[in-house]
Amino acid sequence: DGWLRGEQMQINMNSGTGRASSATGFFNAYNFHLAGEEIERLAQDHYVIRRGFFTTCDGAVPDWKFGSSRVDVTVGGFAHARHVKFYLRDIPVLYLPYLAYPVKTERESGFLMPMFGYSADRGMQISLAYYQVLADNQDATLYLDHFSDMGLGTGLQYRYIFGRDNVGEANLYYI
């Protein structure tokens, strides 16, 4: 479920492999956007992006993206890249020697990216979160935050879907 566009394409109709130059693509199930000077499909679920980027952010100019000279993407697995630049809009702000980014078909439990920040009211902040899949229709996120001016904060967010008109969320937080 998605699309691939390019200025020029070569496709092997028997194997389903091919390559597109000056290409963009989108996988609906993951909200995964990719673009590059060349995108090559090596197998049904394996792509290589050359001199390009990927993001899950919508928009003509995404708010963030990862760029690299070569990105190996396995749908249902990971996008692997070396010598990666992280961009905010079109401005490179961070270099990473290696990146493995999930392009999973199923939700998975695990730690989320830590967040850092500062505010005049709370001071320096570091936030850690753990995401837990409870069932196909339920999940929870546990939070542990440290604020230099306020102390320790803990939280729980629970979400569920029990039918078309039965969707809900509960949030608890304590400092």
Secondary structure, DSSP 8 states (H G I E B T S, - for coil): -EEEE-SEEEE-TTT--EEEEEEEEEEGGGTEEEEEEEEEEEETTEEEEEEEEEES--SSS-SEEEEEEEEEEETTEEEEEEEEEEEETTEEEEEEEEEEEEE-SS---EE---EEEEETTTEEEEEEEEEEEEETTEEEEEEEEEETTTEEEEEEEEEEEEETTEEEEEEEEE-
